Amino acid sequence: MTDARSQLGLAALPGTASPECLAIVQYWDGEGKVLVSTVYPETDGWEIGRDGGADKTVWRAENRSIGIGFTLELAVAGDTATLTIPQAGRRETGACRLKRIRPLPGLLAAREGDGSSLVLPLDHGVLCRAEGKASDEKEIPLFFPFTYPLMCNMPLWGIERGDGATVAAIAASGQFDMSLAVRTCWGEDKLYSVDPVFAIRDYPDDAPLAEDIAIQYGFLAGSEGGYPGIARFYRRYNVEQRHLPTLAEKMQDNPTVAYSAKALCLRCRMGVKQLPTPILEQTPDNQPPLHVYMTFENVRMLVEEMARQQVGPTEICLAGWNYAGHDGAFPQLFPVEEKLGGEAALRQTIERSRALGYPLSLYDNYHDAYSLADTFDPQYLFQTHDGTRARISDYAGGRAYKLCAQCACEQYAVKSLPRVARLGAQGVYYVDEITLMAPGKCYHPDHPTSRRQTVFWWKRIMQEVRRHFGGFQSEGARDWALPELDRAYCVASTTDAPSPLIDERVPIFPMVYHGFLIYNSFRSGVNSFPGEEVYLQNIAYGGFPIVYYHHLHNPVWSAADGIAKDLTFVDAAKLVVDVARIKRITDDLARLAPLQTSPIEGFAKRSPTLTETTFANGARVLVNYADTACEVAPGQVVPPRDFLVLEA
């Protein structure tokens, strides 16, 4: 068997001491100092044994001077390969402790100007071309720590090589403790590379990562390659190995998800206390007064006007219906906020909305905790390594503490959700933040959790929501949340968050998850209306828009956060105008809804102002960003700042 790079269809990198650089490891020595060692045979104290057959090679690396070793296995089967670092094969025989490991560094690499591009999972997906960049190294967090506005939603990366070959890479295990190291124009040969880096520990006294590390590679060629091929490779992986149900499968015998797949999401922020908050630790007696944006009666006016104007399918979500309003006293929800009309008025509004054909659901949170809450208990908070309570930020309820995911599920969600369900709420239920935030390690001695365990408990909350309400939605689109996640508030923050690694933005996430998930492509697309550029780009990416009454409630947020536009409730006259604009969106969605269950197979820029999105069922969506009509074929005209759906 040849070396690992040859097995992966790549040549050994020029300028390296050996074609078998197994890894770069970071470790703490006995005095707690972080050191780095590059794992070459017979170098820096490393002894490397190798055995295996035609389809599998096993390397055992041992450094007796520092007392650290690990096993690396590469199994090749047809056009795929799996690289594994077994948990059982990691060895520490002295005082040193493994911190991080970067397996096969430089495996996916290209030279300056060779026509290659690194494929990275930033936001929807980006291409980083191997040309014209400064010599640099940047680390991209996958799911931790939290980054914003640029985010990674998938454990997926790869390379489009200038010679036509494409390699896709998926972190099948270890992904919650992983980042991507991207090097540009490095070394004498001006190389560009992307490597996975796995955190074995965060601190010397941590328990080590309690799972195997596994990466699956796919080798794609010709028309099966490029970033669309990488997206299709991951989509197949999700079906065949993760066994994710498609949206069409979810819709069977689930009227909640079936309705959502054709519906606009319309959110109403009901009430919020003063921001920035003047009181960090609030009590019922000193908390700032609630500013009421909309009452439950106002929401009834809204749904009645929607029915009068025959607005299409819309599911309504009320944010801040709970005690003390939006972000006011979580995890306490009850009593229903009296200043908005109280529980009787909420029930009446839910029933009226249902009768008019618009499911009305509610907004919840099991990530934040405020000392104001009558259910607040410090023992359920997320504890950091140094023993302090983890804080999130300061919101309307004062100082927001982070809940341990296990406690959030066991002590709050399973107790609150049945009571909320008895209010009669319908529609996909919204729980804030958990599919956006980074899973962390809780160090509380009574309920310690790893990052993977945090994800487990968050998914348990999602399962409870789906059990009571039929569907679950949250803020982000982290793909570990599937299949429980039915609808995502946003995939990315904005259309143009800057990074020196980005040469071209491409719709990899939509090509993987359209047909599995209902999503809004951009936070900056909230309250975007027909004809606007971000509205059109959302449609080109397969997204469904979101309309939000009183979106702009926090003065510290800005357009840079993807929050720039608002829709406000004033009176009945303005409501008529607003609802007419909302109806235009639902008219558009009626054209797009039949495509929600079909994967996106292709995306092309026909011109600087025309894009074409191709679906697996043969349909195409042509989006025209220009101020003039565009004829794409005889009798096929895309109106200005609009789109055209062409059936198969």
C-alpha positions in Angstrom: 0.0 0.0 0.0 1.2 3.5 -0.8 1.2 6.4 1.6 -2.0 8.1 2.8 -1.9 10.9 0.4 -1.7 8.6 -2.6 -4.6 6.6 -1.2 -6.6 9.8 -1.2 -5.6 10.6 -4.8 -3.2 13.4 -3.8 0.6 13.6 -4.2 2.9 14.1 -1.3 3.4 17.8 -0.6 6.6 19.3 -1.8 8.9 20.6 0.8 7.8 18.2 3.6 10.3 16.0 5.3 8.2 12.9 4.7 5.1 12.0 2.8 3.8 10.5 6.0 3.4 13.4 8.4 0.8 11.7 10.5 -0.2 14.7 12.7 0.6 17.8 14.5 -0.1 17.4 18.2 -0.4 20.0 21.0 0.1 18.8 24.5 0.7 20.1 28.0 4.0 19.1 29.6 4.2 18.2 33.3 4.5 21.9 34.2 1.4 22.9 32.3 3.2 24.5 29.4 1.6 24.0 25.9 4.1 22.5 23.4 3.7 21.4 19.8 5.2 18.3 18.1 5.0 17.3 14.4 4.7 13.6 14.0 7.2 12.3 11.5 8.9 8.9 11.5 12.2 8.9 13.5 11.8 12.6 14.2 11.4 14.5 17.4 11.3 11.3 19.4 8.5 9.7 17.4 8.4 6.0 16.6 5.9 5.0 14.0 4.8 1.4 13.3 2.8 0.6 10.2 0.8 -2.5 9.1 -2.3 -3.4 7.2 -3.4 -4.8 3.9 -4.6 -3.6 0.5 -7.6 -1.7 1.8 -6.5 -0.6 5.3 -3.4 0.9 6.8 -2.8 1.3 10.6 -0.1 3.6 12.0 0.8 3.5 15.7 2.7 6.5 16.7 4.6 6.6 20.1 6.8 9.2 21.7 8.3 7.7 24.8 10.1 10.9 25.8 6.8 12.7 26.4 4.6 9.6 27.1 2.1 10.2 24.3 0.9 7.9 21.6 -2.0 7.4 19.2 -3.3 5.1 16.5 -4.4 6.3 13.1 -6.3 4.0 10.7 -7.1 4.6 7.0 -9.6 2.3 5.3 -10.2 2.7 1.6 -13.3 1.4 -0.2 -13.9 2.3 -3.8 -14.3 6.1 -4.1 -14.4 6.7 -0.3 -12.0 6.5 2.5 -12.4 6.7 6.3 -9.7 8.1 8.6 -10.1 7.1 12.2 -8.2 8.0 15.4 -9.8 5.5 17.9 -10.3 6.7 21.4 -8.8 3.4 22.7 -5.7 4.0 20.7 -4.8 7.4 22.4 -2.2 6.8 25.0 -0.8 8.9 27.8 1.8 7.1 30.0 3.4 10.1 31.8 2.7 13.5 33.0 2.0 15.0 29.6 -1.6 15.5 28.4 -2.9 15.7 24.8 -4.6 19.0 24.0 -5.3 18.9 20.3 -4.5 16.8 17.3 -4.4 17.8 13.6 -4.3 14.5 11.5 -2.6 14.3 8.2 -1.8 18.1 8.0 -1.7 19.4 4.4 -3.7 16.5 3.1 -6.1 18.7 1.2 -3.8 21.3 -0.3 -3.1 23.2 -3.5 -0.4 25.5 -4.9 -0.7 29.2 -5.6 -2.3 29.7 -9.0 -3.0 26.0 -9.9 -6.7 26.7 -10.3 -7.8 25.0 -7.1 -10.2 26.2 -4.5 -10.7 25.2 -0.8 -14.4 24.5 -0.1 -15.3 25.8 3.4 -18.6 25.6 5.3 -18.8 29.3 6.3 -22.5 30.4 6.3 -24.1 28.7 3.2 -20.7 27.8 1.8 -17.7 29.6 0.3 -14.8 29.0 -2.1 -11.3 30.1 -1.1 -9.2 30.2 -4.3 -5.5 29.3 -4.2 -4.3 32.6 -5.5 -3.5 36.1 -4.4 -3.6 35.8 -0.7 -1.2 36.8 2.1 0.6 34.1 4.0 -1.6 33.4 6.9 -3.3 30.8 9.0 -6.9 31.1 10.4 -8.9 28.7 12.5 -12.5 28.4 11.7 -14.6 27.0 14.6 -17.1 24.4 13.6 -19.6 24.3 16.4 -17.5 25.8 19.2 -16.8 28.5 20.3 -19.7 30.6 19.1 -18.8 32.9 16.2 -21.1 35.5 14.6 -21.9 36.7 12.0 -19.8 34.1 10.0 -20.9 30.6 11.2 -20.3 27.0 10.3 -23.4 24.9 10.1 -22.0 21.6 8.8 -18.9 19.4 9.5 -18.1 19.5 5.8 -15.2 20.8 3.8 -13.2 19.9 0.7 -11.1 20.9 -2.2 -11.9 21.5 -5.9 -8.5 20.8 -7.6 -7.5 22.6 -10.8 -7.0 19.3 -12.5 -10.7 18.5 -12.2 -10.5 16.2 -9.1 -12.6 17.0 -6.1 -12.3 15.6 -2.5 -15.1 16.0 0.0 -14.5 15.5 3.8 -17.0 14.9 6.5 -16.3 14.8 10.3 -18.4 11.7 11.2 -17.3 11.7 14.8 -15.6 14.3 17.0 -17.3 17.1 15.2 -18.5 18.9 18.3 -14.8 19.4 19.4 -13.4 20.4 16.1 -12.3 23.4 14.1 -10.8 23.9 10.6 -7.3 25.3 10.2 -6.9 27.1 6.9 -3.5 28.1 5.7 -3.0 30.4 2.7 0.2 30.9 0.7 2.4 29.1 3.1 5.9 27.8 2.7 8.3 28.1 -0.2 5.8 26.4 -2.5 3.0 28.9 -1.6 0.5 26.2 -0.5 -3.1 26.5 0.4 -4.6 23.9 2.8 -7.5 23.1 5.1 -7.0 20.7 8.0 -9.4 19.4 10.7 -8.2 20.1 14.3 -9.7 18.1 17.2 -9.7 19.3 20.8 -8.9 16.3 23.0 -9.1 18.5 26.1 -9.7 22.2 26.8 -7.7 22.1 30.1 -5.0 19.8 31.4 -7.3 18.3 34.1 -10.2 17.7 31.6 -11.3 14.2 30.9 -10.2 13.4 27.3 -12.6 13.4 24.4 -14.7 10.3 24.9 -15.3 9.2 21.4 -13.4 8.1 18.3 -12.4 10.8 15.8 -13.5 9.8 12.3 -13.4 11.6 8.9 -15.0 10.2 5.8 -13.6 11.3 2.4 -15.2 11.1 -1.0 -13.3 11.3 -4.3 -15.3 12.9 -7.0 -14.4 13.5 -10.6 -15.8 15.3 -13.7 -19.4 16.4 -13.6 -19.8 14.7 -10.2 -17.2 17.0 -8.7 -17.0 20.6 -7.7 -18.8 22.1 -4.8 -22.2 20.7 -6.0 -20.6 17.2 -5.9 -19.4 17.9 -2.3 -23.0 18.9 -1.4 -24.5 15.8 -3.0 -21.9 13.6 -1.3 -22.9 14.9 2.1 -26.6 14.7 1.2 -26.2 11.0 0.5 -24.2 10.6 3.7 -27.1 12.1 5.6 -29.6 9.8 4.1 -27.6 6.6 4.1 -25.6 6.9 7.3 -27.4 9.4 9.5 -30.8 8.2 8.2 -32.3 11.6 8.1 -35.9 11.7 7.0 -36.8 14.0 4.1 -39.2 16.8 4.5 -41.7 14.9 2.4 -41.4 11.9 4.8 -41.8 14.2 7.8 -45.0 15.7 6.3 -46.7 12.3 6.2 -49.2 12.1 9.1 -47.8 15.4 10.5 -50.2 18.3 9.6 -48.1 20.8 11.5 -45.0 20.3 9.4 -47.1 19.9 6.2 -48.6 23.3 6.8 -45.3 24.9 7.7 -43.8 23.7 4.4 -46.1 26.0 2.5 -46.4 28.8 5.0 -44.9 32.2 5.8 -43.5 32.6 9.3 -45.0 35.8 10.8 -43.7 36.7 14.2 -45.1 39.4 16.6 -43.0 40.8 19.5 -45.5 41.6 22.1 -43.6 43.4 24.9 -40.1 44.1 26.1 -38.6 45.8 29.2 -36.1 48.6 28.9 -32.9 47.9 26.9 -30.1 48.2 27.7 -31.3 47.1 31.0 -30.6 49.4 34.0 -31.0 46.6 36.5 -28.9 43.4 36.2 -30.4 41.4 39.1 -34.1 42.1 39.0 -36.9 41.3 41.4 -40.7 41.5 40.9 -40.6 44.9 42.7 -37.6 46.6 41.0 -37.8 45.3 37.4 -38.3 48.0 34.7 -41.8 48.4 33.3 -42.8 46.4 30.3 -43.1 48.4 27.0 -46.1 46.9 25.2 -45.7 46.7 21.4 -48.8 44.6 20.7 -51.6 43.2 22.8 -53.3 39.9 22.2 -56.3 41.9 20.9 -54.0 43.6 18.4 -52.9 40.2 17.1 -56.6 39.3 16.6 -56.9 42.4 14.6 -54.0 41.3 12.5 -55.3 37.8 11.8 -58.8 39.1 11.0 -57.3 41.6 8.5 -55.2 38.7 7.0 -58.4 36.7 6.6 -60.2 39.6 5.0 -57.4 40.1 2.4 -57.1 36.3 1.9 -53.5 36.1 2.9 -52.1 32.6 2.1 -50.8 30.0 4.5 -49.1 31.7 7.5 -48.1 30.5 10.8 -47.9 33.1 13.6 -45.5 33.1 16.5 -45.8 35.3 19.5 -42.6 36.4 21.2 -42.8 37.9 24.7 -46.3 36.5 25.5 -44.9 35.2 28.8 -44.4 36.8 32.2 -42.2 39.9 31.9 -42.2 39.8 28.1 -39.5 38.9 25.7 -36.3 37.7 27.4 -37.9 39.0 30.5 -37.8 36.2 33.1 -36.8 32.9 31.5 -37.1 30.0 32.4 -40.3 31.3 34.0 -43.2 31.5 31.5 -46.3 31.8 33.6 -48.5 33.7 34.4 -49.2 34.9 30.8 -48.3 38.6 30.8 -51.3 40.5 32.1 -50.3 43.8 30.4 -50.8 42.1 27.0 -54.3 40.9 28.0 -53.6 37.8 30.2 -54.2 34.2 29.7 -57.9 34.4 28.8 -57.1 36.9 26.0 -54.3 34.7 24.7 -56.5 31.7 24.5 -59.1 33.7 22.7 -56.5 34.9 20.2 -55.2 31.4 19.6 -58.7 30.1 19.0 -59.6 33.0 16.7 -56.5 32.6 14.7 -57.1 28.8 14.4 -60.7 29.4 13.2 -59.5 31.7 10.5 -57.0 29.1 9.3 -53.7 30.5 10.7 -52.0 28.3 13.3 -50.7 30.4 16.2 -47.7 29.2 18.2 -45.4 30.6 20.9 -41.8 31.6 21.6 -39.9 29.9 24.4 -36.3 29.7 25.7 -34.3 27.0 27.5 -30.9 28.5 27.1 -31.1 31.7 29.2 -32.0 32.1 32.9 -32.6 35.2 34.9 -32.6 35.6 38.7 -36.0 37.3 38.5 -37.6 33.9 37.6 -39.6 32.2 40.3 -38.0 29.0 39.0 -34.4 30.3 39.1 -32.1 27.9 40.8 -28.3 28.5 40.7 -27.6 24.7 40.9 -29.1 24.3 37.4 -26.8 26.8 35.7 -24.0 26.0 33.4 -20.7 26.1 35.3 -17.4 27.0 33.7 -14.0 25.3 34.3 -13.1 27.8 37.0 -16.3 27.2 38.9 -18.2 30.4 37.9 -21.6 30.6 36.5 -21.5 31.1 32.8 -23.1 34.4 31.6 -24.5 35.0 28.1 -25.2 38.8 28.0 -27.5 41.4 29.5 -31.0 41.4 28.2 -34.4 42.7 29.2 -34.6 40.4 32.2 -31.2 41.6 33.5 -28.1 39.5 33.6 -28.7 36.4 31.5 -27.1 33.2 32.9 -26.5 30.1 30.8 -28.5 27.0 31.7 -26.9 23.6 31.7 -28.5 21.7 28.8 -29.3 18.6 30.9 -31.0 20.8 33.6 -32.8 22.9 31.0 -34.4 19.7 29.8 -35.0 17.8 33.0 -35.9 20.7 35.3 -37.7 23.1 33.0 -38.7 22.0 29.5 -40.4 18.7 30.5 -42.3 20.6 33.1 -43.2 23.8 31.2 -44.1 22.4 27.7 -47.2 20.4 28.8 -48.6 23.5 30.5 -47.9 25.7 27.4 -49.6 23.0 25.2 -52.8 23.3 27.3 -53.1 26.9 26.1 -54.1 25.5 22.7 -51.2 26.8 20.7 -50.7 25.3 17.3 -48.0 25.4 14.7 -44.2 24.8 14.7 -43.1 25.8 18.2 -40.1 28.1 18.6 -37.4 27.6 21.2 -34.7 30.3 21.0 -31.0 30.0 20.4 -30.1 26.4 20.9 -29.6 25.5 17.2 -27.5 28.7 16.9 -25.3 28.6 20.0 -22.1 26.6 20.5 -22.5 23.5 22.6 -20.3 23.8 25.7 -18.9 21.7 28.5 -20.6 22.1 31.8 -18.3 21.6 34.7 -20.9 21.5 37.5 -20.0 18.5 39.7 -23.7 17.4 39.9 -24.3 17.5 36.1 -21.1 17.6 34.1 -21.6 17.4 30.3 -19.4 17.1 27.3 -20.2 19.1 24.1 -21.8 16.0 22.6 -23.8 15.4 25.8 -25.0 19.1 25.6 -26.2 18.4 22.1 -28.0 15.2 23.3 -29.9 17.2 25.9 -30.8 20.0 23.5 -32.1 17.4 21.1 -34.2 15.9 23.9 -35.8 19.3 24.4 -36.6 19.4 20.6 -38.1 15.9 20.9 -40.3 17.1 23.7 -41.4 20.1 21.7 -42.3 17.9 18.7 -44.2 15.5 21.0 -46.4 18.3 22.2 -46.7 20.6 19.2 -45.8 18.5 16.1 -42.9 20.7 14.9 -39.8 22.5 16.2 -38.1 25.6 15.0 -35.2 27.6 16.4 -32.8 30.4 15.5 -30.0 28.7 13.7 -29.4 25.9 11.2 -26.7 23.8 12.8 -27.1 20.5 11.1 -26.6 18.4 14.2 -30.2 19.5 15.1 -31.7 17.4 12.3 -34.0 15.5 12.2 -35.7 17.3 15.2 -35.3 20.7 13.6 -38.1 21.4 11.2 -37.7 25.1 10.5 -34.7 27.4 10.9 -35.0 31.1 11.6 -31.8 31.8 9.6 -28.9 29.9 8.0 -26.6 33.0 7.9 -26.6 36.5 9.3 -26.1 38.6 6.2 -25.3 38.1 2.5 -21.9 39.6 2.7 -20.2 39.0 6.0 -16.5 39.7 5.3 -13.5 37.4 5.4 -10.2 37.3 3.6 -10.9 33.5 2.9 -14.0 34.2 0.8 -13.7 34.6 -2.9 -17.1 33.3 -3.9 -20.2 32.5 -1.9 -22.0 29.3 -3.0 -25.2 27.6 -1.9 -23.7 24.4 -0.4 -26.0 24.3 2.6 -29.2 24.7 0.4 -27.9 21.9 -1.9 -27.5 19.6 1.1 -30.6 20.5 3.1 -33.3 21.8 0.8 -36.0 19.1 0.9 -35.0 18.2 4.5 -35.5 21.5 6.3 -37.6 24.7 6.0 -35.3 27.7 6.4 -34.9 31.4 5.9 -31.5 32.0 4.3 -30.4 35.3 5.9 -31.2 37.1 9.1 -30.9 40.3 7.1 -33.8 39.0 5.0 -36.2 39.3 7.9 -38.8 42.0 6.9 -37.5 42.0 3.3 -40.3 42.2 0.8 -40.8 41.3 -2.9 -38.4 43.1 -5.3 -35.6 43.6 -2.7 -32.3 42.0 -3.4 -32.0 40.0 -0.2 -35.6 38.7 -0.6 -34.7 37.5 -4.1 -31.4 35.9 -3.0 -33.3 34.1 -0.3 -35.7 32.6 -2.9 -32.7 31.7 -5.1 -31.3 29.7 -2.2 -34.6 27.9 -1.6 -35.5 30.0 1.5 -38.9 31.0 2.9 -39.1 34.6 4.1 -39.9 35.8 7.6 -41.9 38.8 8.6 -41.5 40.3 12.1 -43.5 42.9 13.9 -41.3 45.0 16.1 -38.1 43.3 15.2 -35.9 46.2 16.2 -36.3 46.2 19.9 -32.7 46.3 21.0 -30.8 49.6 20.3 -27.4 47.9 20.3 -28.2 45.7 17.3 -27.5 47.0 13.8 -27.4 46.1 10.1 -24.0 44.5 10.7 -25.9 41.9 12.9 -28.4 41.3 10.1 -31.0 43.4 11.8 -32.0 46.6 10.0 -35.7 46.6 9.1 -38.9 46.7 11.0 -42.6 46.3 10.7 -44.6 48.1 13.4 -48.2 47.9 14.6 -49.8 51.3 14.8 -53.5 51.2 14.0 -56.1 49.6 11.8 -55.3 51.8 8.8 -51.7 50.9 8.7 -52.6 47.3 9.3 -54.5 47.2 5.9 -51.3 48.4 4.1 -49.0 46.0 6.0 -51.2 43.0 5.4 -51.4 43.8 1.7 -47.5 43.6 1.6 -47.6 40.4 3.6 -50.1 38.9 1.1 -47.6 39.6 -1.8 -45.2 37.3 0.0 -47.7 34.5 0.5 -48.6 34.8 -3.2 -44.9 34.2 -4.0 -44.8 31.3 -1.6 -47.7 29.6 -3.3 -45.5 29.4 -6.4 -42.5 28.1 -4.4 -44.3 25.7 -2.0 -44.4 22.7 -4.4 -40.6 22.8 -4.6 -40.0 22.6 -0.8 -39.8 18.9 -0.8 -37.4 18.7 -3.8 -33.6 18.9 -3.3 -31.6 21.6 -5.0 -29.3 20.0 -7.6 -27.7 23.0 -9.3 -27.1 26.7 -9.0 -25.7 28.9 -11.7 -25.2 32.6 -12.4 -26.5 33.1 -15.9 -25.4 36.7 -15.9 -24.5 39.3 -13.3 -28.2 39.9 -12.6 -29.8 36.4 -13.3 -29.4 33.2 -11.3 -30.9 29.8 -12.0 -31.6 27.2 -9.3 -32.3 23.7 -10.5 -34.3 21.2 -8.4 -34.3 17.4 -8.4 -37.8 17.2 -9.8 -36.6 19.1 -12.9 -38.1 22.5 -12.0 -36.1 25.7 -12.2 -36.3 29.0 -10.5 -34.9 32.0 -12.4 -34.3 35.1 -10.3 -33.9 38.5 -12.0 -32.1 41.1 -9.9 -32.2 43.7 -12.7 -34.6 46.6 -13.1 -35.7 45.4 -16.5 -37.3 42.2 -17.7 -35.2 39.3 -18.9 -36.3 36.9 -21.6 -34.6 33.6 -21.0 -36.4 31.7 -23.9 -39.1 32.5 -26.3 -42.2 33.2 -24.2 -40.3 32.9 -21.0 -39.8 36.3 -19.4 -38.6 36.9 -15.8 -40.1 40.2 -14.7 -37.8 42.9 -13.2 -36.8 42.2 -9.6 -38.8 39.0 -9.6 -38.6 35.3 -10.3 -40.0 32.8 -12.6 -40.7 29.1 -11.8 -40.4 26.8 -14.7 -41.9 23.3 -14.3 -39.9 20.3 -15.3 
